[in-house]
Amino acid sequence: MYPVELITPMAKELTDNGFKDLRTPEEVDTAVKEASGTTLVVVNSVCGCAAANARPGALISLSNAKSPDHLVTVFAGVHREATDRAREYMLPYPPSSPSIALFKDGKLMHLLERHHIEGRPAQMIAENLKMAYDAYC
């Protein structure tokens, strides 16, 4: 578990921009399984690729004409049970931090795993997400 002082600015980068912070498995169930429409789930992380690529890419992607109905995030290494539940919805893909998933009516439609994020500019990640929004939102 990471100290709250360390992760707070990393979490706020998303929550200050409309993402709801999910801390329990029940909150994840409500946000993913029980929500209608589209839900973007960012599995946040303390790593450099989350800071330089995943979080900025997710935020840039929201400037699209179509965007998800719901924006949520879990923090890997901090809210373990919530993160584990979010990852259950992403099966059969293995756990990945960071990762960004788009769900529609509880069904996984699009997933960016760490290997899709690491080393790629935020703008490229945003463009990938925008294509998913155009297809599913």
ABEGO torsion letter per residue (X at the ends): XBBAAAAAAAAAAAAAAGBBBBABAAAAAAAAAABBEBBBBBBBBABAAAAAAAAAAAAAAAABABBBABBBBBBBGABAAAAAAAAAAAOABBBBOBBBBBBBGGBBABBBBAAAABGBBAAAAAAAAAAAAAAAX
